[in-house]
Amino acid sequence: MQAMENIKKDLRKAADPKKAVILQRFFKTGPGQYGEGDIFLGVMVPESRKIAKKYRSDASLQDINALLESKIHEERLVALLILMQKYSSGTEEEKDEIAKFYIKNLDMVNNWDLVDLTAPNILGAHLAYGGRSLLYKLAGSSNVWKRRVAIVATLHFIRNDDFSDTLKIAEMLLGDSHDLIHKAAGWMLREVGKRDLAAVQAFLDSHCTAMPQTMLRYAIERLPEKKRRFYMMRKT
């Protein structure tokens, strides 16, 4: 577990209490907010990436597991960055083990940045050539982060011009009550639209009146102005 202890030490060396205060507010860590209880040291992502790169070979899954159990956000972030790096460079057997580990520890992937960095690059990549029923199970979860994992993981598919699961899961999430899901689903629809305008317009034609305002705004962000006005007028 020496790698874990060294990671903790390096994170504390890089900590900035003033930035920690800003991050606590930015990630909504107050009572009743989505990040309630999350603790920040004030380490920015580029520095966390450097630390992850430094220890990616030395850190075991046991080290990563211990870091994921931490209440300190940057410790979980570095753990997930290392896991992502191990996945990208691993053998097929190692990738399978890492993906299973990630799925087992999804409860610790519990803020939007942690989801967005890892869901496409681990879970999406793992499911790209196999069954994807897990995503639909996650999309129906009562846990907001698991629902966000479900839709954001499909970014890997989108990058490979595979849009069907994104559109189906976005449809499942139309009635979601959480703004973080509205943003994520709208973001994925926007990404689809960059590659297949007709596909996203067909989705909007069918669902724009039922879409939450934020989801619609994110989805149409890259459309021509005339189209944006058209869909916003239909929504109102």
C-alpha positions as CSV (number, residue, x, y, z in Angstrom):
1,M,0.0,0.0,0.0
2,Q,3.1,2.3,-0.3
3,A,1.8,3.8,-3.5
4,M,-1.4,4.9,-1.9
5,E,0.5,6.6,1.0
6,N,2.8,8.3,-1.5
7,I,-0.2,9.5,-3.6
8,K,-1.8,11.0,-0.4
9,K,1.5,12.7,0.5
10,D,1.9,14.2,-3.0
11,L,-1.7,15.4,-3.1
12,R,-1.2,17.2,0.2
13,K,1.9,18.8,-1.0
14,A,0.0,20.2,-4.0
15,A,-3.0,21.2,-1.9
16,D,-4.2,24.9,-1.9
17,P,-6.7,25.8,0.8
18,K,-8.0,28.8,-1.1
19,K,-8.7,26.7,-4.2
20,A,-10.3,24.1,-1.9
21,V,-12.9,26.6,-0.7
22,I,-13.7,27.5,-4.3
23,L,-14.0,23.8,-5.3
24,Q,-16.2,23.0,-2.3
25,R,-18.7,25.6,-3.6
26,F,-18.3,24.7,-7.3
27,F,-19.0,21.0,-6.7
28,K,-22.0,21.8,-4.4
29,T,-20.8,20.1,-1.3
30,G,-23.2,21.8,1.2
31,P,-26.1,20.1,3.0
32,G,-28.7,18.8,0.7
33,Q,-26.6,19.5,-2.4
34,Y,-25.5,16.8,-4.9
35,G,-21.9,16.7,-3.6
36,E,-22.8,16.8,0.1
37,G,-19.9,15.6,2.2
38,D,-17.3,15.7,-0.5
39,I,-14.0,17.1,0.8
40,F,-11.5,19.0,-1.4
41,L,-7.8,19.6,-0.9
42,G,-7.6,22.2,-3.6
43,V,-5.6,20.2,-6.2
44,M,-6.4,21.1,-9.8
45,V,-6.9,18.4,-12.4
46,P,-3.6,18.9,-14.3
47,E,-1.7,18.3,-11.1
48,S,-3.9,15.3,-10.3
49,R,-3.1,13.9,-13.7
50,K,0.7,14.3,-13.1
51,I,0.4,12.4,-9.8
52,A,-1.7,9.7,-11.5
53,K,0.9,9.3,-14.2
54,K,3.7,9.1,-11.6
55,Y,2.1,6.2,-9.8
56,R,0.2,4.4,-12.5
57,S,2.7,1.5,-12.6
58,D,3.2,1.2,-8.9
59,A,-0.5,1.5,-7.7
60,S,-2.3,-1.8,-7.4
61,L,-6.0,-2.3,-7.5
62,Q,-5.8,-2.6,-3.7
63,D,-4.2,0.8,-3.6
64,I,-6.9,2.2,-5.9
65,N,-9.7,0.6,-3.9
66,A,-8.4,2.2,-0.7
67,L,-8.2,5.6,-2.4
68,L,-11.8,5.2,-3.8
69,E,-13.1,4.7,-0.2
70,S,-11.7,8.2,0.7
71,K,-14.0,11.1,1.4
72,I,-11.4,13.3,-0.2
73,H,-12.4,14.1,-3.8
74,E,-8.9,14.3,-5.3
75,E,-7.9,11.0,-3.8
76,R,-10.8,9.3,-5.6
77,L,-10.0,11.3,-8.8
78,V,-6.4,10.2,-8.9
79,A,-7.5,6.6,-8.2
80,L,-9.8,6.8,-11.2
81,L,-7.3,8.5,-13.4
82,I,-4.8,5.7,-12.7
83,L,-7.5,3.1,-13.3
84,M,-8.3,4.7,-16.7
85,Q,-4.6,4.8,-17.6
86,K,-4.2,1.1,-16.7
87,Y,-7.3,0.2,-18.8
88,S,-6.1,2.0,-21.9
89,S,-2.7,0.3,-21.8
90,G,-3.8,-3.1,-20.5
91,T,-4.1,-6.5,-22.2
92,E,-7.6,-7.8,-22.9
93,E,-7.5,-9.8,-19.7
94,E,-6.4,-6.8,-17.7
95,K,-9.0,-4.6,-19.3
96,D,-11.7,-7.1,-18.3
97,E,-10.5,-7.2,-14.7
98,I,-10.3,-3.4,-14.5
99,A,-13.8,-3.0,-16.0
100,K,-15.3,-5.4,-13.5
101,F,-13.5,-3.5,-10.7
102,Y,-14.9,-0.2,-12.0
103,I,-18.4,-1.6,-12.1
104,K,-18.0,-3.0,-8.6
105,N,-16.9,0.3,-7.3
106,L,-19.4,2.6,-9.1
107,D,-20.8,3.9,-5.8
108,M,-17.4,5.7,-5.4
109,V,-17.7,7.4,-8.8
110,N,-19.9,9.9,-7.2
111,N,-19.4,13.4,-8.6
112,W,-19.9,14.6,-12.2
113,D,-16.2,15.1,-13.0
114,L,-15.4,11.5,-11.9
115,V,-18.2,10.2,-14.0
116,D,-17.3,12.2,-17.1
117,L,-13.6,11.4,-17.1
118,T,-14.0,7.6,-16.7
119,A,-17.4,6.4,-17.8
120,P,-16.7,6.6,-21.6
121,N,-13.1,5.5,-21.3
122,I,-13.6,2.4,-19.1
123,L,-17.2,1.3,-19.1
124,G,-18.1,2.6,-22.6
125,A,-14.9,1.1,-24.0
126,H,-15.6,-2.2,-22.2
127,L,-19.2,-2.5,-23.5
128,A,-18.4,-1.4,-27.1
129,Y,-18.2,-4.9,-28.5
130,G,-20.5,-6.7,-26.1
131,G,-23.9,-6.6,-24.4
132,R,-25.0,-3.2,-23.2
133,S,-27.9,-4.2,-20.9
134,L,-25.9,-2.8,-17.9
135,L,-26.3,0.7,-19.2
136,Y,-30.1,0.4,-19.3
137,K,-30.1,-1.0,-15.7
138,L,-28.0,2.0,-14.6
139,A,-30.2,4.4,-16.5
140,G,-33.1,3.2,-14.3
141,S,-31.2,3.5,-11.1
142,S,-32.3,5.8,-8.2
143,N,-28.7,7.0,-8.0
144,V,-28.1,10.1,-10.0
145,W,-24.4,9.2,-10.6
146,K,-25.3,5.8,-12.0
147,R,-27.8,7.4,-14.3
148,R,-25.2,9.9,-15.5
149,V,-22.7,7.0,-16.0
150,A,-25.3,5.3,-18.2
151,I,-25.7,8.2,-20.6
152,V,-22.1,9.5,-20.5
153,A,-20.6,6.0,-21.1
154,T,-22.2,6.1,-24.6
155,L,-19.8,8.9,-25.6
156,H,-17.4,6.1,-26.5
157,F,-20.0,4.7,-28.9
158,I,-20.7,8.1,-30.3
159,R,-17.0,8.6,-31.1
160,N,-17.3,5.4,-33.2
161,D,-20.5,6.6,-35.0
162,D,-22.7,4.3,-33.0
163,F,-25.7,6.3,-31.8
164,S,-28.6,4.0,-31.0
165,D,-27.9,3.4,-27.3
166,T,-27.4,7.1,-26.7
167,L,-30.8,7.9,-28.3
168,K,-32.6,5.1,-26.4
169,I,-31.1,6.1,-23.0
170,A,-31.7,9.8,-23.6
171,E,-35.3,8.9,-24.3
172,M,-35.4,6.9,-21.0
173,L,-34.1,10.0,-19.2
174,L,-36.6,12.5,-20.6
175,G,-38.6,12.5,-17.4
176,D,-35.6,12.6,-15.1
177,S,-35.9,15.2,-12.3
178,H,-32.2,16.0,-11.9
179,D,-30.5,18.9,-13.7
180,L,-27.2,17.0,-13.9
181,I,-28.9,14.3,-16.0
182,H,-30.6,17.0,-18.2
183,K,-27.1,18.4,-18.9
184,A,-25.5,15.0,-19.5
185,A,-28.2,13.8,-21.9
186,G,-28.3,17.1,-23.8
187,W,-24.5,17.0,-24.1
188,M,-24.6,13.5,-25.5
189,L,-27.3,14.5,-28.0
190,R,-25.2,17.4,-29.0
191,E,-22.3,15.0,-29.7
192,V,-24.5,12.9,-31.8
193,G,-25.6,15.9,-33.8
194,K,-22.0,16.8,-34.6
195,R,-21.7,13.5,-36.4
196,D,-25.2,12.8,-37.6
197,L,-27.4,15.9,-37.8
198,A,-30.4,14.0,-39.2
199,A,-30.3,11.5,-36.2
200,V,-30.4,14.2,-33.6
201,Q,-33.1,16.2,-35.5
202,A,-35.3,13.1,-35.7
203,F,-34.9,12.7,-31.9
204,L,-35.8,16.4,-31.3
205,D,-38.7,16.2,-33.7
206,S,-40.2,13.4,-31.6
207,H,-39.3,14.6,-28.1
208,C,-38.4,18.3,-27.9
209,T,-41.7,19.2,-26.3
210,A,-41.1,16.6,-23.6
211,M,-37.5,17.4,-23.0
212,P,-36.5,19.4,-19.9
213,Q,-35.4,22.9,-20.9
214,T,-31.8,22.4,-20.0
215,M,-31.5,19.1,-21.9
216,L,-33.0,20.8,-25.0
217,R,-30.7,23.8,-24.7
218,Y,-27.6,21.6,-24.5
219,A,-28.8,19.4,-27.4
220,I,-29.4,22.2,-29.8
221,E,-26.3,24.3,-28.9
222,R,-24.4,23.5,-32.2
223,L,-27.4,23.6,-34.5
224,P,-27.9,26.5,-36.9
225,E,-29.6,29.5,-35.3
226,K,-32.8,29.0,-37.3
227,K,-33.1,25.4,-36.1
228,R,-32.4,26.4,-32.5
229,R,-35.2,29.0,-32.6
230,F,-37.5,26.4,-34.2
231,Y,-37.0,23.9,-31.4
232,M,-37.2,26.4,-28.6
233,M,-40.5,27.8,-30.0
234,R,-41.9,24.3,-30.2
235,K,-40.9,23.8,-26.6
236,T,-42.7,26.9,-25.4
